[in-house]
């Protein structure tokens, strides 16, 4: 009786021990499956950041090594469209020491496939997949649907697996999506996740502006009074307005530059037209064409490599310096004669028909030396002057004398001389004229 009791107790203890071991093994397997799901989610997150931060570079389908960036970190990736765990560690997307295998002992690979990325990348997408390089089997070589399902549930909606019922197809969580099995032969037990533009994250973010410019804005951008720093080229197809200053260290080019206030430019400003209520240059102003000034032009210096034409007077408070000759006009009515009456301001300069320079001195044109070559009272010619009567006389020099015209309109006595009759008058003869 005692032996029977002891045997029964031993049997019960053995069953309890076996049950405990089975329960522990199941708990361990479930923990490994869940750990694999988390492992996949971490890799997928790294792959998505890697893809979106290097979208433009990856869109070019680089066939060889390339230097890629994630934030401020740069690293050379040997095969950019098939990044590895070590590449993610180098770019600080995964921590140092991140295992090459998941808790279930699976290794994973990543394929990225740029699509519609030739030329303009506005319609470009880069779908990708993260998948196990071998099908999962437990230690007994069995397909464990329960382990794969638990891994998929932990990884999230972008995860899926190939089930024994349809091994050539990877079925997503809750059958929300499907994709071809990436392994040759389409074995059951392959774990996979969508990454890049095919991931749920990318699909939910497609409506937002991409930092690489591959998606155009559909409305105005509001920076909420924040600064935009480190901008490269800034191009506007419309107007550019600023409530503050606009400063340029280089050139500002455009068809028209308008400023209601001050426009300060440290470098050159090149434009087809410049309009403003006040334009000031502390240095040189080079104008290839014409400069029209409706009012006063004030400048520290005005330099012209061509002709300067003025329809009015040119006034200078300093010297008027000419590298060439200063040529008085010899146009009609601009020449004068010595001794002729002067209507110009004191000191004005003109020339006579012979090219001699005369100045206006106290109402009389005299030689520029200030003395006249002809003294007053000198008889220069005889003359006949007629009105109702004709008079014979002489022309005598006199400073400022207007001269005397004959009956035909010619000068009987030139300006600078006066007519003095030497005979009594006689009846005018229509054919008479000055001698």
Buried (B, 14 or more C-beta within 10 A) or exposed (E): EEEEEEEEEEEEEEEEEEEEEEEEEEEEBBEBBBBBBBBBBBBBBBBBBBBBBBBBBBBBBBEEEBEBEBEEEEBEBEBBBEBBBBBBBBBBBBEEEBEEEBBBEBEBBBBBBBBEBEEEBEEBBBBBBBBBEBBBBBEEEEBBBEBBBBBBBBBBBBBBBBBEEEBEBBBBBEEEBEBEBBBEEBBBBBBBBBBBBBBBBBEEBEEEEBEBEBBEEEEEEEEEEEEEEEEEEEEEEEEEEEEEEBEBEEEBEBEEBEBEEEBEBEEEBEEEEBEEEEEEEEEEBEEEEEEEEEEEEEEEEEEEEEEEEEEEEEEEEEEEEEEEEEEBEEEEEEBBBBBBBBEEEEEBEBBBEEEBEBBBBEEBBBBEEEEBEBEBEEEBEBBBBBEEEBBBBBBBBBBBBBBBBBBEEEBBBBBBBBBBBEEEBEEBEEEBBBB
